[in-house]
Amino acid sequence: MTFSGNYNVAADSLKLSQISFSGRTALFDKKVNVNFNGSFDPYSYDRYTGTRIDRFAIKDGKLARLTNFGLSFDYSLNPKANENRSENIDSLRSSMPNLTPEQAQALARISTDPNAFVDFNIPWNLAGSFSMNYNQVFSRERMQMETRITSTVNVHGDFNVTPKWKVQFNTGYDFVQKEASMSQISIYRDLHCWDMSVGWVPFGRYKSYNITIRAKASILQDLKLTKRQSHFTY
């Protein structure tokens, strides 16, 4: 398990950041990966706007507010894919105290989403997963915090067409919405110093496609070119 947070002595208020946590373990002789992540907010919120206020939650009877929590189980038919993914996540977590809030969110997504990163060293993978997410969201209509829970089962996998080309796919079912979750096909190309990806959601309310070219160097992660077209069905 890893915890992360910071205290900004120069801030006028809200000096303490949210406390992020994440962890991983394996069951059944490392055949099933269990990942979890979430965050606690040490501050209370404005009852009319939902924004954080400079008042510790402990004054309202709570040590901190659990704002989000994610839990996932995944099983892969390729043991090497499981091993590499676990090593990558552990390597990222080792640098977690130095991560920005945005990087910490990305790590949380990688922990619960098996398709969040591409490993060209693994020639193929086919896996299934179950994920649950809990979020506290402020409703302006009801003027109160509401709990939103998602629960999905997914089938996902990928395969190398060549050492530099990879195809990835993902589909599943949302138990809360009682409908198919977003299905997507992605194609990745290793361009040495750059990564190119093409994503396609062929059907559903999030029908769309996108093309992204991104620099690999971490200092240049914000330098990217994206073309996107989407159609959202209400």
C-alpha positions as a printed NumPy array, in Angstrom:
array([[  0.   ,   0.   ,   0.   ],
       [  1.098,   3.546,  -0.715],
       [ -0.17 ,   6.805,   0.74 ],
       [  0.596,  10.243,  -0.665],
       [ -0.184,  13.829,   0.31 ],
       [  1.401,  17.19 ,   0.933],
       [  1.113,  20.335,   3.053],
       [  1.598,  23.726,   1.376],
       [  2.939,  26.125,   4.013],
       [  2.701,  29.08 ,   1.6  ],
       [ -1.003,  28.659,   0.809],
       [ -3.536,  31.069,   2.325],
       [ -5.991,  28.25 ,   3.039],
       [ -6.587,  24.552,   2.329],
       [ -2.907,  23.882,   2.946],
       [ -3.359,  20.134,   3.251],
       [ -3.885,  18.227,   0.004],
       [ -6.146,  15.26 ,  -0.483],
       [ -4.612,  12.02 ,   0.784],
       [ -4.286,   9.5  ,  -2.042],
       [ -3.777,   5.797,  -1.48 ],
       [ -3.343,   2.751,  -3.674],
       [ -2.334,  -0.84 ,  -3.318],
       [ -2.021,  -4.181,  -5.01 ],
       [ -1.979,  -7.844,  -4.119],
       [ -2.359, -11.179,  -5.898],
       [ -4.509, -14.22 ,  -5.176],
       [ -4.508, -17.89 ,  -6.182],
       [ -0.778, -18.212,  -6.78 ],
       [ -0.571, -14.764,  -8.417],
       [ -3.131, -15.657, -11.083],
       [ -5.634, -12.979, -10.033],
       [ -4.49 ,  -9.391,  -9.524],
       [ -6.328,  -7.185,  -7.051],
       [ -5.79 ,  -3.425,  -7.327],
       [ -7.384,  -0.616,  -5.369],
       [ -7.016,   3.148,  -5.06 ],
       [ -8.825,   6.132,  -3.658],
       [ -8.501,   9.434,  -1.866],
       [ -9.538,  11.069,   1.405],
       [-10.331,  14.767,   1.752],
       [ -9.406,  16.147,   5.193],
       [-11.636,  19.211,   4.666],
       [-15.39 ,  19.731,   4.775],
       [-17.342,  21.189,   1.875],
       [-19.744,  24.093,   1.358],
       [-23.306,  22.808,   1.671],
       [-24.503,  25.113,  -1.123],
       [-21.729,  24.827,  -3.719],
       [-19.948,  21.56 ,  -2.944],
       [-16.526,  23.238,  -2.927],
       [-13.937,  22.51 ,  -0.258],
       [-13.815,  24.956,   2.647],
       [-11.055,  25.685,   5.139],
       [-12.598,  23.608,   7.915],
       [-11.258,  20.201,   8.86 ],
       [-13.758,  17.366,   8.525],
       [-12.864,  16.136,  12.016],
       [-14.715,  19.163,  13.414],
       [-17.86 ,  17.739,  11.817],
       [-17.335,  14.305,  13.322],
       [-15.283,  12.688,  10.516],
       [-11.544,  12.148,  10.388],
       [-11.683,  12.657,   6.59 ],
       [-14.131,  12.245,   3.707],
       [-13.702,   9.311,   1.34 ],
       [-14.227,  11.056,  -2.02 ],
       [-13.503,   8.141,  -4.353],
       [-12.513,   4.495,  -4.274],
       [-11.775,   1.986,  -7.011],
       [-11.354,  -1.787,  -6.827],
       [-10.534,  -4.201,  -9.639],
       [ -9.84 ,  -7.9  , -10.142],
       [ -8.249,  -9.15 , -13.334],
       [ -7.078, -12.485, -14.656],
       [ -4.828, -12.919, -17.684],
       [ -4.286, -16.004, -19.841],
       [ -0.711, -14.82 , -20.337],
       [  1.151, -14.987, -16.971],
       [  4.016, -12.871, -18.331],
       [  1.606, -10.001, -19.027],
       [  0.43 , -10.113, -15.404],
       [  3.998, -10.123, -14.12 ],
       [  5.132,  -7.196, -16.294],
       [  2.096,  -5.096, -15.423],
       [  2.635,  -5.649, -11.696],
       [  6.301,  -4.68 , -11.981],
       [  5.414,  -1.515, -13.913],
       [  2.822,  -0.468, -11.328],
       [  5.233,  -1.114,  -8.437],
       [  7.903,   0.951, -10.197],
       [  5.493,   3.855, -10.619],
       [  4.31 ,   3.634,  -7.02 ],
       [  7.874,   3.844,  -5.748],
       [  8.01 ,   7.422,  -7.07 ],
       [  4.5  ,   8.33 ,  -5.872],
       [  5.596,  10.854,  -3.16 ],
       [  7.124,  12.977,  -5.936],
       [  4.126,  12.809,  -8.281],
       [  1.928,  15.772,  -9.14 ],
       [ -1.854,  15.4  ,  -8.485],
       [ -2.357,  14.755, -12.212],
       [  0.308,  12.039, -12.238],
       [ -1.203,  10.46 ,  -9.125],
       [ -4.579,  10.306, -10.902],
       [ -2.91 ,   8.675, -13.899],
       [ -1.314,   6.089, -11.604],
       [ -4.716,   5.383, -10.04 ],
       [ -6.171,   4.793, -13.492],
       [ -3.314,   2.488, -14.483],
       [ -3.833,   0.506, -11.269],
       [ -7.484,  -0.284, -12.034],
       [ -7.532,  -0.201, -15.845],
       [ -5.527,  -3.019, -17.496],
       [ -5.681,  -1.152, -20.822],
       [ -4.266,   2.079, -19.445],
       [ -0.791,   1.454, -20.847],
       [  0.741,  -0.529, -23.692],
       [  3.584,  -3.029, -23.282],
       [  5.253,  -3.887, -26.601],
       [  7.377,  -6.51 , -24.82 ],
       [  4.298,  -8.725, -24.433],
       [  3.362, -10.205, -27.849],
       [ -0.216, -11.098, -26.869],
       [ -2.639, -11.025, -23.992],
       [ -6.254, -12.008, -23.349],
       [ -7.809, -11.223, -19.995],
       [-10.998, -10.599, -18.091],
       [-11.596,  -8.133, -15.28 ],
       [-14.19 ,  -6.835, -12.863],
       [-14.066,  -3.269, -11.571],
       [-16.065,  -1.188,  -9.131],
       [-15.788,   2.555,  -8.605],
       [-17.281,   4.747,  -5.883],
       [-17.439,   8.554,  -6.143],
       [-18.894,  11.343,  -4.036],
       [-20.329,  14.036,  -6.348],
       [-22.148,  17.239,  -5.351],
       [-25.634,  17.585,  -6.845],
       [-26.587,  21.211,  -7.456],
       [-30.205,  20.175,  -7.953],
       [-30.513,  18.439,  -4.57 ],
       [-27.877,  20.613,  -2.882],
       [-26.125,  17.613,  -1.343],
       [-23.415,  15.066,  -1.919],
       [-24.483,  12.005,  -3.873],
       [-22.879,   8.6  ,  -4.154],
       [-22.238,   7.237,  -7.626],
       [-21.171,   3.63 ,  -8.1  ],
       [-20.16 ,   1.861, -11.293],
       [-19.704,  -1.878, -11.615],
       [-18.472,  -3.462, -14.844],
       [-17.067,  -6.709, -16.16 ],
       [-14.689,  -6.497, -19.119],
       [-12.947,  -8.691, -21.65 ],
       [ -9.802,  -7.141, -23.053],
       [ -6.641,  -8.071, -24.857],
       [ -3.978,  -7.067, -27.323],
       [ -1.52 ,  -8.534, -29.808],
       [  1.558,  -7.359, -31.679],
       [  1.17 ,  -7.18 , -35.453],
       [  4.877,  -6.333, -35.706],
       [  7.415,  -5.377, -32.983],
       [  6.316,  -1.726, -33.496],
       [  2.565,  -2.159, -34.083],
       [  0.029,  -3.317, -31.499],
       [ -3.756,  -3.756, -31.611],
       [ -5.759,  -3.523, -28.4  ],
       [ -9.471,  -4.189, -27.787],
       [-11.855,  -3.861, -24.88 ],
       [-15.56 ,  -4.546, -24.306],
       [-17.776,  -5.308, -21.344],
       [-21.047,  -4.925, -19.482],
       [-22.141,  -2.27 , -16.972],
       [-24.243,  -3.833, -14.187],
       [-25.472,  -0.467, -12.887],
       [-26.627,   0.93 , -16.239],
       [-27.586,  -2.573, -17.416],
       [-26.031,  -2.072, -20.811],
       [-22.831,  -2.807, -22.71 ],
       [-19.961,  -0.651, -21.523],
       [-17.873,   1.376, -23.943],
       [-16.237,  -0.951, -26.474],
       [-13.055,   0.273, -28.085],
       [-10.428,  -0.827, -30.586],
       [ -7.029,   0.878, -30.45 ],
       [ -3.95 ,   0.685, -32.663],
       [ -0.547,   1.766, -31.346],
       [  2.674,   2.54 , -33.208],
       [  6.059,   2.924, -31.564],
       [  7.795,   5.871, -33.314],
       [ 11.019,   5.654, -31.253],
       [ 10.848,   9.093, -29.544],
       [  7.094,   9.339, -30.115],
       [  3.987,   7.213, -29.653],
       [  1.06 ,   7.219, -32.059],
       [ -2.356,   5.807, -31.169],
       [ -5.627,   5.489, -33.056],
       [ -8.739,   4.807, -30.99 ],
       [-12.162,   3.85 , -32.328],
       [-15.432,   3.423, -30.437],
       [-17.615,   1.823, -33.159],
       [-21.028,   2.032, -31.469],
       [-22.92 ,   3.286, -28.422],
       [-23.465,   6.713, -26.916],
       [-19.706,   7.447, -26.945],
       [-19.209,   6.635, -30.622],
       [-16.006,   8.398, -31.649],
       [-12.471,   8.146, -32.99 ],
       [ -9.236,   9.879, -32.087],
       [ -5.667,  10.031, -33.346],
       [ -2.897,  11.066, -30.968],
       [  0.844,  11.586, -31.441],
       [  2.7  ,  12.104, -28.178],
       [  6.353,  12.588, -27.254],
       [  7.716,   9.783, -25.051],
       [ 10.014,  11.9  , -22.889],
       [  8.249,  12.691, -19.59 ],
       [  9.237,  16.371, -19.78 ],
       [  7.436,  16.609, -23.14 ],
       [  4.244,  14.735, -22.21 ],
       [  2.132,  17.856, -22.76 ],
       [  3.424,  18.163, -26.338],
       [  0.898,  16.22 , -28.383],
       [ -1.145,  16.411, -31.554],
       [ -4.71 ,  15.14 , -31.443],
       [ -7.513,  14.85 , -33.986],
       [-10.826,  13.757, -32.528],
       [-14.382,  13.414, -33.764],
       [-17.188,  12.087, -31.647],
       [-20.939,  11.719, -31.538],
       [-22.717,  11.54 , -28.2  ],
       [-26.234,  10.09 , -28.077],
       [-28.414,  11.284, -25.19 ]])
